[in-house]
């Protein structure tokens, strides 16, 4: 059984930086990590990846050959990857015995709530390689400083969760920079716990640019609250404690914490309800 993360998020949310920092942290606590770059637009990687989609297809070649823009080109690349999934499987099979996998996906959000090819790629890998994956959805924390953008981030997170149907953790990245964009209207817990959005609607109503969309905003907020699925954790990728807390949440969501545990229902239930406060340096499980 192989564990890993599917890292997604809008452009600029810090996916590549996250994969770089997360891989270093996981190696520090004793895991063998393999980073898989599935973003054909990512041509300046700060980390060493063991699998790179550019060996299969390049976005620049697709755009040139088929006269496509970046968005159309990325959709084409994901479709091409799905049709050539055997290539990716062959690259991953030597790693699945003892590696923890980080999949760095493109930043085009339509791939994860509108189009199905990226979802099908993930599903095929899970089925054929027996993977246990958690989606880590990064959202730039500066969106909290703008009520309209924050509501958009909530809708994007909800749509992605419903579309991908996998264990899912939404992350406010770059949390160390959040106050540099201006003072938040509410304390941080309001944004991470997605509390009563009616207060946010009031703030939106004060903005003349969004006042005419008041009814639409109200309906969208009600949709988010009706599902009651979205919340966020925070991340400063430079802070080891912050990264460690996120890893604990991920490990609980994809089952990594059960690795090496006596396979009994009693033991599983004890761990499932236990607070995520174990010591990683004491339990460096291997994948």
Secondary structure, 3 states (H helix, E strand, C coil): CEEEEEEEECCCCCHHHHHHHHHHHHHHCCCCEEEEEECCCCCCCCCCCCEEHHHCCCHHHHHHHHCCCHHHHHHHHHHHHHHCHHHHHHHHHCCCCCCEEEEEECCCCHHHHCCCHHHHHHHHHHHHHCEEEEEEEEEEHHHHHCHHHHHHHHHHHHHHHHHHCCEEEEEEECHHHHHHHCCCCCCHHHHHCCCCCHHHHHHHHCCCCCHHHHHHHHHHHHHHHHHCCCCEEECCCCCHHHHHHHHHHHHHHHCHHHCCCCCCHHHHHHHHHCCCCCCCCCCCCCC
